C-alpha cells in the first residue's frame, strides 16, 4: 500500500468509505451490515489500508458502530475519520456529538473530525469554536471539512487558528471540479483532498450501460445513470476498458488510479464485498502513464451528461408509480 503524508498525518492513498454500512438507502441489507461490512474493514487493515471514513449520519450511527466493532483490538492500525452533521454546530453541541461518535467507534480520540457540509446559517467561526477545545483536549487529532468551497475551507482554517487538514469532496473522472482550485491549494499548503465517489457511484466501473442500468438504492436518483447519460458515457467507459486491458486491471481500478495520481489526494471508494475491497487496494499500485492520464482526462472532458433541471423529469418518472 502506498501512503501520503500531509499536515502531520500519514494516510493510505486508498481508504474505505462506509456510507453503505447499515444505511438502508444502499439496499445492501442486514446480513451485509452484520457480516461483510466488518470483514471489509478487517481485510482493509490486513492490506495496510488505514483510512476509514464514516459519519454519524450514516445509518444514524450504525456505520460508526460497525467500524468500531471491526477495529476493536486494532485501533493503532486505523486512521479513523468521522463527520459531524452540522445541525446546531455550536460549542457544547459539537463536543456532545463528538463524544457520541467516539463512543460508537469505541475510541478515546478521533483522528479526523469533519464538518459534513456547510451550514449557511451558523457562522464558521462559531463552528470552529466548538472544534478548538476538542483539539486542545486531544479528543480530536485533526479537523477537516467536507463539501466546502476553497473560500469556505480557508475561512474555516482562519477561524480555527490552526490547520484544517482536509476537505472531503466528490472527485472523479466525471466530476473534476476540485482540479480548479482545491487540489492545487492542498498541494501548495500541505493539506489533503479526500475524494469520495471516485467511481461516480459505480458508473466508472463500466458495469452499466443504457441496456443495463442499476435498479434500487441511491443510484436511481443519480442522473448519471439515466439511459441517455449511460449512452453518452460510452466513449469514456471504452477508454477505461482500453487502459485497463493494457494494465491487466479493471476499469474501476483505472478510474481510482486516475484520482490518486493527483498530488495530495486520497480516495475512499466504498466496497460491497471483501473482493471489491481487495481490487480497490490494488489500484494504489497501478501506475498510469502521462499519456494514459491525459487521454482519460480528455475523453472525460467530452462527456456532457444531462443534469440539473434537465434531468429532473426523467428522474421523477423513475420514482413515481405512474
C-alpha positions in Angstrom: 0.0 0.0 0.0 1.2 3.5 -0.8 0.8 6.3 1.7 0.6 10.1 1.6 1.8 12.4 4.3 0.4 15.8 4.9 -0.2 18.1 7.8 1.3 15.6 10.3 -1.0 12.7 9.1 0.0 9.6 7.2 -2.8 8.1 5.3 -3.1 5.2 2.8 -3.9 6.6 -0.6 -6.8 4.2 -0.8 -9.2 4.3 2.1 -12.6 2.8 2.9 -15.8 4.7 2.6 -18.6 3.3 4.8 -21.8 5.2 3.9 -23.3 1.9 2.9 -22.6 0.3 6.3 -26.1 0.0 7.9 -27.6 2.6 5.6 -31.0 1.4 4.1 -30.7 3.7 1.1 -28.0 1.5 -0.4 -30.1 -1.6 -0.1 -27.3 -4.0 0.9 -29.4 -5.5 3.7 -29.0 -6.6 7.3 -26.7 -9.6 6.5 -24.2 -7.2 4.9 -24.2 -4.9 7.8 -23.8 -7.7 10.4 -21.2 -9.7 8.5 -19.5 -8.5 5.3 -19.1 -4.9 6.4 -16.9 -5.8 9.4 -14.9 -8.3 7.3 -14.2 -5.5 4.8 -12.7 -3.3 7.5 -10.6 -6.2 8.8 -9.3 -7.1 5.4 -8.5 -3.4 4.7 -6.3 -3.3 7.8 -4.6 -6.5 6.8 -3.7 -4.9 3.4 -2.3 -1.8 5.1 -5.3 0.5 4.4 -5.5 2.7 7.4 -8.0 5.4 6.4 -11.6 4.5 7.4 -14.2 7.2 6.8 -17.6 7.2 8.4 -20.2 9.7 9.7 -22.7 10.0 12.5 -25.5 10.3 9.9 -24.6 7.1 8.1 -27.3 4.7 9.2 -28.0 7.0 12.1 -24.9 5.8 13.9 -24.9 2.2 12.6 -21.9 2.8 10.4 -19.8 4.1 13.3 -20.8 1.1 15.4 -19.9 -1.4 12.7 -16.5 0.3 12.2 -15.9 0.4 16.0 -16.6 -3.3 16.3 -14.3 -4.1 13.4 -11.3 -2.1 14.7 -11.6 -3.4 18.2 -8.1 -4.6 19.2 -6.6 -3.0 16.1 -7.0 0.7 16.9 -3.4 1.6 16.3 -3.7 0.3 12.7 -6.6 2.7 11.8 -6.9 6.4 11.0 -10.5 7.0 11.8 -12.3 9.9 10.2 -15.9 10.7 11.0 -18.2 13.6 10.4 -20.4 15.9 12.3 -23.7 16.7 10.6 -24.0 20.4 11.0 -27.3 20.8 12.8 -26.8 23.4 15.5 -23.0 23.1 15.3 -22.2 25.3 18.3 -19.6 24.6 21.0 -21.4 22.4 23.5 -23.3 20.6 20.8 -20.1 19.8 18.8 -18.5 18.4 22.0 -21.5 16.3 22.8 -21.8 14.9 19.3 -18.1 14.1 19.2 -18.5 12.1 22.4 -21.3 10.2 20.8 -19.3 9.3 17.7 -16.2 8.3 19.8 -18.5 6.1 22.0 -19.9 4.4 19.0 -16.5 3.9 17.5 -15.1 2.7 20.8 -12.1 5.1 20.7 -10.7 7.7 23.0 -9.9 10.1 20.2 -11.0 10.7 16.7 -8.1 11.0 14.2 -10.1 13.4 11.8 -13.3 15.1 12.8 -15.0 16.7 9.8 -17.9 19.1 9.4 -20.1 17.1 6.9 -21.3 20.1 4.9 -21.5 23.8 5.1 -24.2 25.4 7.4 -25.4 28.6 5.7 -26.9 29.9 9.0 -24.3 29.2 11.7 -21.1 31.2 11.2 -18.0 29.1 10.5 -16.3 30.9 13.4 -18.9 29.5 15.8 -18.5 26.0 14.4 -14.7 26.2 14.8 -15.1 27.5 18.4 -16.6 24.1 19.0 -13.8 22.2 17.4 -10.9 24.1 19.0 -11.4 22.7 22.6 -11.6 19.1 21.1 -8.1 19.7 19.6 -6.7 21.1 22.8 -8.0 18.2 24.8 -6.7 15.6 22.4 -10.2 14.2 21.7 -9.6 15.1 18.1 -6.2 14.9 16.4 -7.2 16.8 13.2 -10.1 18.9 12.0 -11.5 18.6 8.5 -14.4 19.8 6.4 -16.5 18.2 3.7 -18.2 19.6 0.6 -16.6 23.1 1.2 -15.6 25.5 -1.5 -12.0 26.7 -1.3 -13.1 30.0 0.2 -15.1 28.3 2.9 -12.2 25.9 3.6 -9.8 28.9 4.0 -12.4 30.7 6.2 -12.6 27.6 8.4 -8.9 27.4 8.8 -8.7 31.1 9.7 -11.5 30.7 12.2 -9.9 27.7 13.8 -6.5 29.4 14.0 -4.7 26.2 13.0 -4.7 23.8 10.0 -7.9 22.3 8.7 -6.2 19.2 7.4 -8.7 18.1 4.7 -11.7 18.8 2.5 -13.7 15.7 1.6 -15.3 16.3 -1.8 -16.7 14.4 -4.8 -13.9 13.9 -7.2 -13.7 11.5 -10.2 -13.4 11.5 -13.9 -17.0 12.6 -14.1 -16.6 15.4 -11.5 -13.3 17.1 -11.9 -14.2 20.4 -10.2 -11.6 20.0 -7.4 -8.9 20.3 -10.0 -9.8 24.0 -10.5 -8.7 25.2 -7.0 -9.0 22.7 -4.2 -6.3 20.3 -5.2 -3.7 23.0 -6.2 -4.3 24.7 -2.9 -4.0 21.5 -0.9 -0.8 20.6 -2.7 0.7 24.1 -2.1 -0.3 24.2 1.6 0.4 20.6 2.9 -3.4 19.8 3.1 -5.4 16.9 1.8 -8.3 16.4 -0.6 -10.3 13.3 0.3 -12.1 12.1 -2.8 -15.4 10.4 -2.2 -17.4 8.8 -5.0 -14.2 8.3 -7.1 -16.1 5.9 -9.3 -19.1 8.2 -9.9 -21.2 5.9 -7.6 -20.2 3.0 -9.8 -20.6 4.5 -13.3 -16.8 4.3 -13.9 -16.8 0.6 -13.1 -18.1 0.2 -16.6 -20.7 -2.3 -15.3 -23.7 -0.4 -16.6 -24.9 0.8 -20.0 -28.2 2.0 -21.5 -29.5 -1.6 -21.6 -28.4 -2.4 -18.1 -29.0 0.4 -15.6 -28.9 0.0 -11.8 -32.1 -0.7 -10.0 -32.9 0.3 -6.4 -30.8 2.3 -4.0 -29.3 5.7 -4.2 -28.2 5.3 -7.9 -31.8 5.5 -9.1 -31.8 9.2 -8.2 -28.3 9.9 -9.7 -28.7 11.4 -13.2 -25.5 9.8 -14.3 -27.5 6.6 -14.6 -30.2 7.9 -16.9 -30.2 5.8 -20.1 -29.2 8.9 -22.1 -26.2 9.6 -19.9 -25.2 5.9 -20.0 -25.1 6.2 -23.7 -23.2 9.5 -23.6 -20.6 7.9 -21.3 -19.8 5.1 -23.7 -16.6 6.7 -25.1 -15.3 7.3 -21.5 -16.1 3.8 -20.4 -14.5 2.4 -23.6 -11.3 4.4 -22.8 -11.3 3.0 -19.3 -11.6 -0.5 -20.6 -8.8 0.1 -23.1 -6.4 1.3 -20.5 -7.4 -1.4 -18.1 -6.5 -4.1 -20.6 -3.0 -2.7 -21.0 -2.5 -2.9 -17.2 -4.4 -6.2 -16.7 -6.7 -4.3 -14.4 -10.3 -3.4 -14.2 -11.9 -0.1 -15.4 -12.7 0.7 -11.8 -9.1 0.3 -10.8 -8.0 2.6 -13.6 -10.6 5.2 -12.6 -9.4 5.2 -9.0 -5.8 5.3 -10.1 -6.6 8.4 -12.1 -7.9 10.1 -9.0 -5.0 9.3 -6.7 -2.4 10.3 -9.3 -3.1 13.9 -8.4 -1.0 15.4 -5.6 -2.3 15.4 -2.1 -5.4 13.3 -3.0 -6.6 10.1 -1.3 -9.7 8.2 -2.3 -12.3 6.5 -0.3 -14.3 4.1 -2.6 -16.9 2.0 -1.0 -17.0 -1.8 -1.2 -19.8 -4.2 -1.4 -17.6 -7.2 -0.6 -14.1 -8.1 0.6 -13.2 -9.0 -3.0 -14.1 -5.5 -4.2 -12.1 -4.0 -1.3 -9.1 -6.0 -2.5 -9.5 -4.8 -6.0 -9.7 -1.2 -4.7 -6.5 -1.6 -2.8 -4.7 -2.9 -5.9 -5.4 0.5 -7.6 -2.8 2.1 -5.3 -0.1 0.3 -7.3 -1.5 1.0 -10.7 0.9 3.5 -12.4 -0.8 5.3 -15.2 1.5 6.9 -17.8 1.3 10.6 -18.6 -0.3 9.8 -22.0 -2.9 7.5 -20.4 -3.8 10.1 -17.8 -4.1 12.8 -20.4 -6.2 10.6 -22.7 -8.6 9.7 -19.9 -8.9 13.4 -18.9 -9.6 14.5 -22.4 -12.3 11.9 -23.0 -13.9 12.7 -19.7 -13.9 16.4 -20.6 -16.0 15.5 -23.7 -18.7 13.7 -21.5 -21.6 16.0 -21.2 -24.3 14.4 -19.1 -27.9 15.6 -18.8 -28.1 17.0 -15.3 -29.8 19.6 -13.1 -33.3 20.7 -14.1 -33.0 19.0 -17.5 -32.6 15.6 -15.8 -35.4 16.1 -13.2 -38.4 14.9 -15.3 -36.6 11.6 -16.2 -35.6 11.0 -12.6 -39.1 11.6 -11.4 -40.5 9.2 -14.0 -38.2 6.5 -12.5 -39.5 7.1 -9.0 -43.2 7.8 -9.5 -45.6 4.8 -9.8 -47.4 6.3 -12.9 
